[in-house]
Amino acid sequence: MVEMMVIISIIGLVLAIGTPPLIRFLRHYQAQDAAHIVSGVLRMARSRA
């Protein structure tokens, strides 16, 4: 039982330390993806004009 509590505590610590950087990375990636989409739409609009 004690071993299970230690493992759960370690997993909790790893998640607490690792989650914020992962969230920041995902937001940055989503922003970059959106910028590429907008850039592509503008490029297509210019080529059609």
C-alpha positions in Angstrom: 0.0 0.0 0.0 2.8 2.4 0.9 4.5 1.6 -2.5 1.3 2.5 -4.3 1.1 5.9 -2.5 4.8 6.6 -3.4 4.2 5.8 -7.0 1.1 7.9 -7.2 2.9 10.8 -5.5 5.8 10.5 -8.0 3.4 10.5 -10.9 1.6 13.5 -9.5 4.9 15.4 -9.1 6.0 14.6 -12.7 2.6 15.7 -14.0 2.7 18.9 -12.0 6.2 19.8 -13.2 5.7 18.7 -16.8 2.2 19.9 -17.6 2.8 23.7 -17.8 5.6 23.6 -20.3 3.5 21.2 -22.4 0.6 23.5 -22.4 2.8 26.4 -23.4 4.3 24.4 -26.3 0.8 23.4 -27.5 -0.4 27.0 -27.4 2.7 28.1 -29.3 2.2 25.4 -31.9 -1.5 26.3 -32.4 -0.6 29.9 -32.8 2.0 29.1 -35.4 -0.4 26.8 -37.2 -3.0 29.5 -37.3 -0.5 32.0 -38.7 0.5 29.6 -41.5 -3.2 29.1 -42.4 -3.8 32.9 -42.6 -0.6 33.3 -44.6 -1.7 30.7 -47.1 -5.2 32.3 -47.4 -3.6 35.7 -48.0 -1.2 34.2 -50.6 -4.1 32.5 -52.4 -6.1 35.7 -52.4 -3.2 37.7 -53.9 -2.7 35.1 -56.6 -6.3 35.3 -57.6 -6.5 39.1 -57.7 
